[in-house]
Amino acid sequence: MFDEPMVVERVTQYREGDAEIRFAGGLCFCLGKEHKGKIKAGDTVRTYSTQGSLIRGMDVNGERLFYKTDEQLEAEHQEQVAESEREHLRHFKKKEPEIKRQISALSPRLKARMERFLKETPDFLKKGDGQYELFILVEADKIAMHLRPKLEQDYSEKNVRRACVAFRDCPDYTVASKEHSGNTFGCALQLAFRVLLDLEC
């Protein structure tokens, strides 16, 4: 268990410099390249964790390897957030023509949804949330287009729900992206349901 002394069973060094530190019973964690070579099999390690499983400090054989204060952890978090925002902005600039094409091709209900987000937050698409949302909207349209012929002109809520549940239980990955998480798939399917019923999204 974390935060109790444990004996290292195996150290697997990765090419990038990080290492996997493994203990008996399968418990393991990754150690950054800045600590390369400082832990070996047979060493006794004690971790100091916070926020559940975030390792803020570590002793090896009774000697302090590192310990991060609350201020240091917060500074690291802020830098990670800033780098994530920079990466999303780089992605937006690189893909801007494709992003605009995707928005233009959205069905009316989904396009109105995106336009609402952009009106409230003009730089929405330059951030992770906006790109996440656009992926869901594009996928929702693909699913709705795929399901439409299967409804056989019966757009009753019961029939649309039946078709959506069938797709949920047996998704066709020639239609839906394999890049979905459970959340993006569920959101896309719910929006497809609303598109097929011509409801506000």
Buried (B, 14 or more C-beta within 10 A) or exposed (E): EBEEEBEBBEBEEEEEEBBEBBBEEEEBBEBEEEBEEBBEEEBEBBBBBEEEEEBBBBBBEEEEBBEBEEEEBEEEEEEEEEEEEEEBBEBBEEBEEEBEEBBEEBBEBBBEBBEEBBEEEEEBBBBBEBBBBBBBBBBBBBBBBBBBEEBEEEEEEEBBEBBBEEBBEEBEEEEBBEEBEEEBBEBBBBBBBBBBBEEEB
